[in-house]
Amino acid sequence: GATEFLGNLRNLQEASDIEGPAWERFILKLIEVFGATVAPAQIYARFSSSDDLAALLPPDSRLSLSGPEDHKVKNQFAQRIGYLFRERVGKRYGDSQACIVRGRRTSDGNVWDLKSGD
């Protein structure tokens, strides 16, 4: 059905992207729950107390949630999500164009800016 050279490239890329839909759902949920700015500690606290939210963690992330009182796991989670977010800054996911815009250090720790649309 392609009428020009590589005319179906976008369709092929979308069909072969297994992590994109999961990251789109995850980012959109973060925006819904926290707004445009989120800190890894907030994500951990909210997601570790809800199985429904924990199910939204991208399968490729290998993030671990054990409980809100486990400081070692909380720190590992925050570090891992920071790495994952850094790797994906600027990458847009799905029709919503959900993306991680940037991270920055604040006096309360690292925070990440998220957006969808455009």
Phi, psi and omega in degrees: 000357179280135183259352179218164181303125181060024180295337179256015183301316181298316179299318179297316180296317180295322180291331182266357181275105181269336181270335184304308180300323179293318179291324177299312179300317181297311181296317179298322178293319177301316179296318179298317185279318189248345186091201188279352181227134182216147175250145179306324179296324177295317180300312181300311183300317184283317185283330181288341181262006181218117178297325179297317178288320180300328179293343180276350178299131181303135184297334181280354187281335183052038178276144182245133175237124179243328181163154186294342182267355183272096185293325179296313180294322179300315179294319177297319178299311182299318179294314181296316181293327175299315177298314181297318179295317180301320180294338187248007179303127177087346179281130182261142183239129171064188181295333181284345183059032178300137179205161173266118187279308181190163174240153177209156180269133175235178179294338179265005182115192181283143173228155184234137176263134182235153173204162174221162182095190183080000000 
